[in-house]
Amino acid sequence: MGLEEQIKQIVAKYFELTDRNDCFVVDIVLKTKKLEIYIDSDDAVDFEICRKVSRMVEQFLDEGKQLGEDYLLEVSSPGLSRPLLLPRQFRKNIGREVTVTAADKSRLTGVLSGADDEAFELTHSVSRKEGRKKITEQQTISVPYSEGRKVMINIKF
């Protein structure tokens, strides 16, 4: 089992033992001597939970010396600058506007209108011409997570 998987299991167990079942690990990124842990919650991730997870992982790494003596550990929420990865994140963000980028770099913007364990639904505007009139309709498509599309939340001010 790799270090990332070990840490994911440790953090998940911590959430379970502390009755923080609303929290979950989104991603773990290991770059040489830098470890980034992204956690999310069905409600909100606060500084205190990040601090506690950081201390627990730090203790694990210091005991086993997996990254040596000097390393950088960051624990945070994914924020708006990271793509949605897990079905749980998609469900949490239903109703928000997102941009979906396909493997061929094509983009589609719409509202995240549904999500289950296999796919998410995107409702977007489709325009067509009928004579001289331009008609805009709402269309909902289902996108399987397995298609590997990048989904980013759009920030509106």
C-alpha positions as a printed Julia matrix, in Angstrom:
157×3 Matrix{Float64}:
   0.0    0.0     0.0
   1.36   3.41   -0.99
   1.86   6.34    1.36
  -1.09   8.25   -0.13
  -3.44   5.33    0.51
  -2.13   4.89    4.08
  -2.76   8.55    4.82
  -6.21   8.43    3.24
  -7.13   5.51    5.5
  -5.71   7.21    8.61
  -7.64  10.42    7.97
 -10.87   8.54    7.16
 -10.51   6.56   10.39
  -9.93   9.81   12.3
 -13.17  11.28   10.9
 -14.99   8.1    11.87
 -13.63   8.05   15.44
 -14.35  11.74   16.06
 -17.92  11.57   14.74
 -16.99  13.84   11.82
 -18.75  11.61    9.26
 -19.59  14.79    7.36
 -15.87  15.09    6.42
 -14.04  13.14    3.75
 -10.7   13.03    1.92
 -10.9   14.46   -1.59
  -7.32  14.12   -2.78
  -3.76  13.57   -1.6
  -0.91  15.01   -3.66
   2.68  14.0    -2.9
   5.45  15.96   -4.6
   8.95  15.0    -3.43
   9.01  16.55    0.08
   5.59  18.25   -0.08
   2.37  16.53    0.95
  -0.97  18.21    0.21
  -4.13  16.78    1.75
  -7.49  18.1     0.55
 -10.47  17.41    2.78
 -14.07  18.45    2.35
 -17.29  18.3     4.31
 -20.98  18.16    3.56
 -21.19  21.53    5.34
 -17.92  23.44    5.63
 -14.28  22.77    6.43
 -12.93  25.0     9.17
  -9.42  25.75   10.37
  -9.78  23.57   13.45
 -10.46  20.34   11.56
  -7.55  21.08    9.18
  -5.26  21.67   12.18
  -6.3   18.41   13.85
  -5.81  16.38   10.66
  -2.44  18.05   10.11
  -1.24  17.17   13.63
  -2.37  13.56   13.29
  -0.7   13.07    9.88
   2.42  14.86   11.1
   2.69  12.43   14.02
   2.3    9.45   11.63
   4.99  10.81    9.27
   7.4   11.67   12.1
   7.1    8.18   13.59
   7.67   6.36   10.31
  10.04   8.88    8.67
   8.38   8.17    5.29
   9.33  11.66    4.04
  12.49  12.04    6.09
  13.1   14.85    8.57
  12.22  17.84    6.4
   8.9   17.96    4.58
   6.05  20.38    4.0
   2.53  19.31    4.98
  -0.55  21.26    3.91
  -4.11  20.34    4.87
  -6.95  22.39    3.42
 -10.29  22.29    1.68
 -10.07  21.95   -2.11
 -11.34  25.5    -2.58
 -12.78  26.81   -5.83
  -9.52  26.51   -7.74
  -9.55  22.69   -7.77
 -11.89  20.53   -9.85
 -14.69  18.45   -8.39
 -13.51  14.84   -8.1
 -15.9   12.77   -5.98
 -19.64  12.09   -6.34
 -20.08  13.48   -2.82
 -18.62  16.83   -3.96
 -20.95  16.9    -6.96
 -24.0   16.26   -4.75
 -22.88  19.01   -2.38
 -22.7   21.53   -5.22
 -26.03  20.84   -6.95
 -27.53  24.13   -8.07
 -24.19  25.83   -8.73
 -22.93  26.89  -12.13
 -20.0   24.83  -13.4
 -17.82  24.57  -16.48
 -17.15  21.09  -17.82
 -14.01  20.59  -19.9
 -13.78  17.43  -22.01
 -10.61  15.6   -23.04
 -10.7   17.4   -26.42
 -10.65  20.75  -24.5
 -14.24  21.62  -25.48
 -16.18  23.39  -22.74
 -19.78  23.43  -21.66
 -21.19  25.71  -18.97
 -24.38  25.01  -17.1
 -25.95  24.29  -13.74
 -25.12  21.12  -11.87
 -28.66  19.75  -11.59
 -28.12  16.25  -10.23
 -25.56  13.65   -9.2
 -25.42  10.03   -8.13
 -22.6    7.51   -7.75
 -22.2    6.96  -11.52
 -22.81  10.32  -13.24
 -23.76  13.96  -12.82
 -26.41  15.97  -14.64
 -25.75  19.31  -16.26
 -28.55  21.64  -17.36
 -27.42  24.11  -20.0
 -28.88  26.48  -22.6
 -29.15  25.38  -26.22
 -29.97  27.95  -28.91
 -31.42  27.28  -32.33
 -32.94  29.33  -35.11
 -36.48  28.99  -36.32
 -36.84  31.32  -39.26
 -35.78  34.71  -37.94
 -36.32  33.79  -34.31
 -33.63  32.57  -32.0
 -35.05  30.04  -29.56
 -33.17  29.13  -26.39
 -34.12  25.99  -24.5
 -32.77  24.26  -21.42
 -31.32  20.82  -21.99
 -30.14  18.37  -19.33
 -27.43  15.84  -20.09
 -26.01  13.04  -17.98
 -22.21  12.81  -17.85
 -20.59   9.66  -16.42
 -17.68  10.32  -14.07
 -15.74   7.67  -16.02
 -15.42  10.08  -18.96
 -12.74  11.92  -16.99
 -14.01  15.41  -17.58
 -12.71  18.33  -15.54
 -15.51  20.13  -13.68
 -14.87  23.52  -12.08
 -17.28  25.64  -10.06
 -17.81  29.06  -11.59
 -17.34  31.96   -9.19
 -19.99  34.69   -9.43
 -19.71  38.08   -7.76
